[in-house]
Amino acid sequence: PPSNKMVFLPSRGILVSFLIGLIAIYIRYITHQVHVGSSEYQLWNNEEWHIDQFSRPAFPIRFINAHHHGSTSSNSIVLSLMRKLVVNPALDNVVTLMEQADTENIVPKILCNPDARSNLSKRVEEFYTDIQNSQSLTYMGKVLLYATSYMSLTNHYGLLTLGMKEEVQRQTVEAPVFIASLPRTGSTILHRTMSLDKARFRNFDLADMVVPLPKPIPRWDKEGRHEKAKEADGLINSIKLIYPGQLECLETMH
């Protein structure tokens, strides 16, 4: 028989409004956490670092960090996936190439012998463990820092490939100049001044240090050097999106 009791079912509009309200409260809470973290960051600089033109990550990065603050599981999952899908395959490629170079006696033994290969694998694994267990790095800080291991391994592979070429092995360095000094004593200014003398010295341009591979560009290839510089600018601009003001901040330290 039909029941006389009335069952109240909220309308779709009420449910949507309720969900929007919950999302708004959550966003407001995380935004507040972002501002609290930024204030503590600035206070830390005022008391400890005293860096002029102090910069901080872009707001979306700080928002993600605040969302994952105190959570280790999500960070561990991301780092574990990066390790399995990106870093370990790059490490395997480097170790395989090192073994080939060692077997064929192409480079000095100390660079690619079994001890060198074992130590490289050990350092990469320790780097992963240190980042994962860090109590001071933020969520995105861990992700971005661990990504540098892939970049380093990629450069390692490329430089070793380059060094195994016969024409490169025939090259000699005549009268090298070494600059050694204490920090903040003008060594960078000296290096930049010496680099202006193209007739006497050879040095790396910024593009060579930022994106050295996959293909080094010779000095005489002006068009290629220009494209290399544009490639470096693209990478630097992507860094600016993540950490606006960082380069200007670094300039104040040199």
C-alpha positions as CSV (number, residue, x, y, z in Angstrom):
1,P,0.0,0.0,0.0
2,P,1.2,3.5,-0.7
3,S,2.9,5.2,2.3
4,N,1.7,8.6,3.7
5,K,5.2,9.6,4.6
6,M,6.8,12.2,2.4
7,V,10.4,11.9,1.4
8,F,12.3,15.1,0.7
9,L,14.7,14.9,-2.2
10,P,16.9,18.0,-2.7
11,S,16.7,19.5,-6.1
12,R,19.6,19.4,-8.5
13,G,20.1,23.1,-8.1
14,I,20.5,22.7,-4.3
15,L,23.1,20.0,-4.7
16,V,25.1,22.0,-7.3
17,S,25.0,25.0,-5.0
18,F,26.2,22.9,-2.1
19,L,29.1,21.4,-4.0
20,I,30.1,24.9,-5.3
21,G,30.0,26.1,-1.7
22,L,32.3,23.3,-0.6
23,I,34.7,23.9,-3.4
24,A,34.8,27.7,-2.6
25,I,35.5,26.9,1.1
26,Y,38.3,24.5,0.1
27,I,39.9,27.1,-2.3
28,R,39.7,29.8,0.3
29,Y,41.4,27.6,2.9
30,I,44.2,26.6,0.5
31,T,44.6,30.2,-0.6
32,H,45.0,31.2,3.0
33,Q,47.6,28.5,3.5
34,V,49.5,29.9,0.5
35,H,49.6,33.4,1.9
36,V,50.6,32.0,5.3
37,G,53.5,30.1,3.7
38,S,54.5,33.2,1.6
39,S,54.7,35.3,4.8
40,E,56.8,32.7,6.5
41,Y,59.0,32.5,3.5
42,Q,59.5,36.3,3.4
43,L,60.2,36.4,7.2
44,W,62.8,33.7,6.7
45,N,64.5,35.7,4.1
46,N,64.4,38.9,6.2
47,E,66.0,37.0,9.2
48,E,68.3,34.5,7.5
49,W,69.1,35.0,3.8
50,H,68.8,38.8,3.3
51,I,68.5,38.3,-0.5
52,D,67.6,41.4,-2.6
53,Q,64.7,41.1,-5.1
54,F,63.6,38.0,-3.2
55,S,61.4,35.8,-5.5
56,R,59.0,32.9,-4.8
57,P,57.3,30.2,-7.0
58,A,54.3,31.1,-9.1
59,F,50.9,31.0,-7.4
60,P,49.8,27.7,-9.0
61,I,53.0,26.0,-7.7
62,R,52.4,27.4,-4.2
63,F,48.8,26.3,-4.4
64,I,49.7,22.7,-5.2
65,N,52.3,22.7,-2.4
66,A,49.7,24.0,0.1
67,H,47.2,21.3,-1.1
68,H,49.7,18.5,-0.5
69,H,51.2,20.0,2.7
70,G,51.8,17.2,5.2
71,S,50.9,14.5,2.7
72,T,53.6,12.0,1.7
73,S,51.6,9.3,-0.1
74,S,50.8,11.3,-3.2
75,N,54.4,12.6,-3.5
76,S,55.8,9.1,-3.1
77,I,53.5,7.9,-5.9
78,V,54.6,10.6,-8.3
79,L,58.3,10.1,-7.5
80,S,58.0,6.4,-7.8
81,L,56.4,6.7,-11.3
82,M,59.1,9.2,-12.4
83,R,61.7,6.8,-11.2
84,K,60.3,3.8,-13.0
85,L,59.2,5.4,-16.2
86,V,61.8,8.2,-16.7
87,V,64.9,8.1,-14.5
88,N,65.7,4.3,-14.4
89,P,65.5,3.9,-18.2
90,A,67.9,6.9,-18.7
91,L,70.2,5.3,-16.1
92,D,70.1,2.0,-17.9
93,N,71.1,3.7,-21.1
94,V,74.0,5.5,-19.5
95,V,75.3,2.3,-17.7
96,T,75.1,0.3,-21.0
97,L,77.0,2.9,-22.9
98,M,79.6,3.1,-20.1
99,E,80.1,-0.6,-20.3
100,Q,80.6,-0.4,-24.0
101,A,83.2,2.3,-23.7
102,D,85.0,0.4,-21.0
103,T,85.0,-2.9,-23.1
104,E,86.3,-1.1,-26.2
105,N,88.9,0.9,-24.2
106,I,87.6,4.1,-25.8
107,V,87.8,6.4,-22.8
108,P,90.0,6.3,-19.6
109,K,89.1,3.3,-17.5
110,I,88.4,5.3,-14.4
111,L,85.4,7.0,-16.2
112,C,83.5,3.8,-17.1
113,N,84.9,0.8,-15.2
114,P,82.6,-1.4,-13.1
115,D,83.3,0.8,-10.0
116,A,82.3,4.0,-11.9
117,R,79.1,2.3,-13.1
118,S,78.2,1.0,-9.7
119,N,78.9,4.4,-8.0
120,L,76.7,6.2,-10.6
121,S,73.8,3.8,-9.9
122,K,74.3,4.2,-6.2
123,R,74.3,8.0,-6.3
124,V,71.2,8.1,-8.4
125,E,69.4,5.8,-6.0
126,E,70.6,7.8,-3.0
127,F,69.4,11.0,-4.6
128,Y,65.9,9.5,-5.0
129,T,65.9,8.4,-1.4
130,D,67.1,11.7,0.0
131,I,64.4,13.6,-1.9
132,Q,61.7,11.3,-1.0
133,N,62.6,11.4,2.8
134,S,63.2,15.2,2.9
135,Q,61.2,17.1,5.5
136,S,62.1,20.5,4.1
137,L,61.3,20.2,0.4
138,T,57.8,21.0,-0.8
139,Y,55.7,18.7,-3.0
140,M,56.6,20.5,-6.3
141,G,60.2,21.0,-5.0
142,K,60.7,17.3,-4.8
143,V,59.2,16.7,-8.2
144,L,61.2,19.4,-9.9
145,L,64.4,18.5,-8.1
146,Y,64.1,14.8,-9.0
147,A,63.5,15.8,-12.6
148,T,67.1,17.1,-12.7
149,S,68.4,13.6,-12.4
150,Y,66.9,12.7,-15.7
151,M,68.4,15.8,-17.3
152,S,71.8,15.0,-15.8
153,L,71.7,11.4,-17.0
154,T,70.6,12.6,-20.5
155,N,73.6,15.0,-20.7
156,H,75.9,12.2,-19.3
157,Y,74.8,9.9,-22.1
158,G,75.2,12.6,-24.8
159,L,78.6,13.7,-23.6
160,L,79.9,10.2,-23.4
161,T,78.6,9.5,-26.9
162,L,80.4,12.6,-28.1
163,G,83.6,11.7,-26.2
164,M,83.7,8.2,-27.9
165,K,84.0,9.7,-31.3
166,E,87.5,9.5,-32.8
167,E,87.6,13.1,-34.0
168,V,86.8,14.4,-30.5
169,Q,89.5,12.2,-29.0
170,R,92.1,13.8,-31.3
171,Q,91.4,17.2,-29.9
172,T,93.9,18.7,-27.5
173,V,93.6,21.6,-25.0
174,E,96.6,23.9,-25.1
175,A,97.6,26.1,-22.1
176,P,94.3,25.8,-20.1
177,V,93.5,28.5,-17.7
178,F,92.0,27.6,-14.3
179,I,90.2,30.2,-12.2
180,A,90.2,29.3,-8.4
181,S,88.9,31.7,-5.8
182,L,86.9,32.1,-2.6
183,P,83.1,32.7,-3.1
184,R,82.0,36.2,-3.9
185,T,85.5,37.5,-4.8
186,G,84.8,38.4,-8.4
187,S,85.6,35.1,-10.2
188,T,82.5,35.4,-12.4
189,I,83.4,38.9,-13.5
190,L,86.9,37.8,-14.3
191,H,85.5,34.8,-16.3
192,R,83.1,37.1,-18.2
193,T,85.9,39.6,-19.0
194,M,88.3,36.9,-20.3
195,S,85.5,35.4,-22.4
196,L,85.4,38.6,-24.4
197,D,88.9,37.8,-25.8
198,K,87.8,35.4,-28.5
199,A,91.3,35.3,-30.0
200,R,93.0,33.9,-26.9
201,F,90.3,32.0,-25.0
202,R,87.5,29.5,-25.7
203,N,84.7,29.3,-23.2
204,F,81.1,28.0,-22.9
205,D,78.3,30.4,-23.7
206,L,75.1,30.3,-21.6
207,A,73.4,28.2,-24.3
208,D,76.2,25.6,-24.1
209,M,75.6,25.2,-20.4
210,V,71.8,25.3,-20.4
211,V,71.2,23.0,-23.4
212,P,74.6,21.4,-24.3
213,L,73.0,18.5,-26.1
214,P,71.9,16.6,-28.2
215,K,74.2,18.4,-30.7
216,P,77.0,20.8,-29.8
217,I,77.2,23.7,-32.3
218,P,80.7,24.9,-33.5
219,R,81.7,28.5,-33.1
220,W,81.8,29.2,-36.9
221,D,78.2,28.2,-37.3
222,K,76.6,31.6,-36.5
223,E,73.1,30.5,-37.6
224,G,73.3,27.4,-35.6
225,R,74.6,29.3,-32.6
226,H,71.6,31.7,-32.9
227,E,69.2,28.7,-32.9
228,K,71.0,27.3,-29.9
229,A,70.6,30.6,-28.1
230,K,66.8,30.6,-28.9
231,E,66.5,27.0,-27.6
232,A,68.2,28.2,-24.3
233,D,65.9,31.2,-24.1
234,G,62.9,28.9,-24.4
235,L,64.1,26.8,-21.5
236,I,64.8,29.9,-19.4
237,N,61.4,31.3,-20.2
238,S,59.7,28.0,-19.0
239,I,61.7,28.4,-15.7
240,K,60.4,31.9,-15.4
241,L,56.8,30.6,-15.6
242,I,57.5,28.3,-12.6
243,Y,59.7,30.7,-10.7
244,P,59.2,34.3,-11.8
245,G,61.9,36.6,-10.7
246,Q,64.4,33.9,-10.0
247,L,67.0,35.0,-12.6
248,E,66.8,38.6,-11.4
249,C,67.3,37.3,-7.9
250,L,70.4,35.3,-8.9
251,E,71.8,38.3,-10.7
252,T,71.9,40.2,-7.3
253,M,74.2,37.4,-6.0
254,H,76.9,37.9,-8.7
